[in-house]
Amino acid sequence: MRGKVNVMEIFSYGFMQRAFLVGILLATVIPCIGVVIVLKRLSMIGDALSHTSLAGVAAGLILGVNPVATAAAACMIAAFGIEAIRRKLPRYSEMSIAIMMSAGIGLAGVLSGFVKNSANFNSFLFGSIVAISDMEMFLVIGVSMVVLLVFLLLYKELFYIALDERSARLAGVPVKQVNFIFTILTAATVSVAARTVGALIVSSMMVIPVACAMQFGKNYKQTVIYAVSFDVAFMIAGLFFAYYFGLKPGGTIVLVGVISLLFMFAGKKVFGGKG
Amino acid sequence: MNAIEIKGLTFSYGNTPVLKGADLSVPKGRFAALIGANGAGKSTLIKMLLGELPLTGENGSIELMGQELKQFDGFSQVGYVPQNGMASYKDFPASVEEIVQANLYSRIGLFRFGGKKEKELVHQALCQVGMEPFGKRLIGKLSGGQQQRVLLARALVNHPKLLILDEPTSGVDKENTEEFYRLIKKFNREDGVTVFMVTHDRNCLSELADDVFQLHDGMMIRIDHERKGECDGDI
């Protein structure tokens, strides 16, 4: 009985309730973006955007503007920059990500030297999911709802573009417009997630659950559902471990995901793969 | 009326001309094949034909189904089969049915998911290429030849009037290549689908194609019917 009370203790704190709400929402939305990014073979885009978002955060803190807003602006610029370079060098699309990531890191490094309150800046590196304000929570709720709705509305368009952009265009999919909307969704998701789960962690939340889902999914729909389910499970488990063992939540969530993926790889090797 | 009419097509990458005034006509219902060495401009021609590369008045003209390419709004009548997707589809988490249904986009429309009718069309297309038993399989679990048949089903699901194939059998073994060609020939002969196939493989061209063109030094050469068999063998 005592153990049961201890387990539920985590929910008696308002900050933990908020952390679970925000965490589950982000864990639902991030893999939706992640699955398209992974299938377009642009897995590192999350890293590039989140590093660039740090430059935006630093700029916001220097100028005294809401850092999430400036992070979002930096992410959008970086996302469109990546898309523009990718179109110029279609065969070497990963190069566009490396260029933008380098620019983001360089700019964040320079600007962070001018930030007076470095603790505030550092909180964006690994996030502060247990210390988010009401306004940040509402921002996450709003952005998550919009991203999820648009993802569902553009479900088949995003699938076809990820599969084969040329054939999608010939079939009548407005590829440019859908890519444009998706870029905005990605930038918005990364910037709000940077504040909560951390800029250095958001990209792993995009990729790891998708990698796990691809071990079991027998079609695209299943893969999306599994990716969301895995990310929500990693988030919940990560928050529990972080609370009861006194660990940093952002890093714990990612480690839970990575360890689970390793077990899945091992399990697949032992018991065989999907058909 | 010609299904494809290309006149004086030119294109350069920087200062390097690839196409230097190529002409090509594919009448409706015919089976035309385009051959050429690597770098001859086959891929450039396909990209221009599919509207991926810019076509200005100076580049010559392309008409599809009697309509200028710029004004052409009938791509739903055009089926496109890309090069073997084995590498890109290896771990792609999509079922065969999902891949074929994706091409029904213009029929399903924005913000909607496919229903029973679309599923029936997918079923029919898979039956046409003998891949119906594999509908629930992951595309990456199929052989190269099977994947190409799925991509053919995807092109056929809209009942196209023109099929454009871009080196569809590269990397596919001989047996599957022959089966693939048999299917294409059937759709051409029995269903009257016009076929335009870019290929490296000159084998069987004498039996398969009504017209054979070769891109050489940026120009289009028509290979005489009697000479089609002479160039049997891979380039």
Interface residues (C-beta under 8 A of the other chain):
Chain A: L39 L153 Y155 K156 E157 F159 Y160 L163 D164 R166 S167 A168 L170 A171 G172 V173 A213 M214 G217 K218 N219 Y220 K221 Q222 T223 K274 G275
Chain B: L50 E52 F75 S76 V78 Y80 P82 G85 S88 D91 F92 P93 A94 S95 E97 E98 I99 A102 N103 L104 Y105 S106 I108 F111 F113 G114 K136 R137 L138 K141 R154
